């Protein structure tokens, strides 16, 4: 049993650099913050304590450029209401969810994405969700590959 425990510790230490480079540690801190009811990075963007390059703002949502773009055009659309993940959205949120997608479409058009774009919502740990405040990624400006990941 001690050997098994030690082997697990060695494996964890060996994979730590990879986890750090992939953002797993940051992801865990965002999960911890969200679960503890502390503000997420998106709450701080919404309250103005963290600056963002806004592309759209209305009473239901905002859109802003991603700080770590994965395509020539990469922006996020987030609701002002904190919904931790799509899994936790309720039927009463249906108008808001539709508004997020229509906003994504409008901003994509404003950004010149006339040849197409990808819309992504990551959900949970295995879906690689990094911030537990629902957000829609819109990526474009280049040919997307399939499968995505």
N, C-alpha and C positions, 0 to 999 in steps of 0.2 A: 504494500500500500504506500509506503514512504517512497519507494522507487517510482511508482506511478505518479505520485504527487510531484516529485522532483522533475520527472520527464515533462509533465505539464507546464511547470514553471519555466524550464529551459525552452520549450516550444513557444511559450508566451513571450519570453525575452527575445528569442530569435525573430519572431514576427513583428515585434514592436516597431522597428524602423519602417517596415512595409505599411503597417497600420497608420503610423504617423504621416507617411507620404500620401496615403489615400484619404486622409481626413477622418479616420475612424475615431480618433480621440476627440476632435472637435465635435463630431457628430454625437458622441456620448455626452459631451457637456451641454449641447443644445437639447438633447433628450432630457437630461437631468433638470435643466432650467425649465423646460416646458412642464415636466411632471411636478415640479415644485411650485408652479404658478408664477415663476419669475418671468420678467420680460424676455422675449426672444429678440434676436437681432432685427426681425421685421417689426416687432412692436417699437423698437428704438428708432427705426426708420420712420415709422408712422408718427411718432411723437416728436420727430425732428432732432433727437439727440445724436443720431448717426446720419450724416448727409447721404443723399442719393441723387442720381441724375434722373429726375422724374420725366416721363414721357406722357403721362396721363394722370389726372387726379379727378375724382368725383366723390360723391357722398357715400358710395358703396365700396370703391376699390381704388388702388393706385397701380401704375405700371412704371417700372424703372429699369435702367440698364443693369445687367448682371455684372458684378465686380470681377468675376472670373469667367469671361465669355468662352463658350465652347464652339462658337461659330461667329462669322463676321457680324451678324446681328443676333444678339441674345438678350432678351429682356424677361422680366418677371411681372406677372399680374397677381396681386395679393388682395384679399378682401380686408376691409378695415375691421370687420368682425373676426376675432381669432377663432378659427376652426383648426384644431391641431393637425388633422389629416382628413383626407377625403372619406376615409373609413368612418369618421365620427360626424360627418355631415348628416343632417336630419332632413326629412321631407320638407320641413318649413324653410330650408335653405335653398330650395330649387330655383327660385327667382334669382337669388344671389349667384348661384353656380352658373346659371345661364348668362348672367350679366358678365361674369369673369370671362367666359368664352367669347362673347360678343365684343368685349373690350379688347381681348387678345386679337381678334380679327381686325378691328378698327386700327389699333396701333400697328399691327403688321402692315396694313395698307399704307399708313403714314410713313413707315420705315422703308417703303419701296419693295416689299417682299411679294411682288406680283407673280413671280415664278413658283411660289410655294414656300412652305415653311413647316416645321414640326412643332406640335403642341404636346408637352409632356407634364404629367402630374406624377411625382414619385410618392409612394405610400408605404410608410413603415420602414423597418430596418432592412428587410430583403428587397424593398423597392428603392433603396438608397436615399431615403428621405433624410436630409441633413438639418433642416430647420422645421420644427414642429409648429408651424403656422402654415396652413394650406397655401400653396403657391403654384402658379401655372408658368412653366418655362415656355418661351417661344423662341425657336432657333431657326435662322435662315441665312440667306446670302451665299449659300454653297449647296452642292448636291449632298443630301443626307444618305447615309449607308443603311442597309438592312441586312441582318437584324441589328438593332441599335446597341445591344450590350449583352 
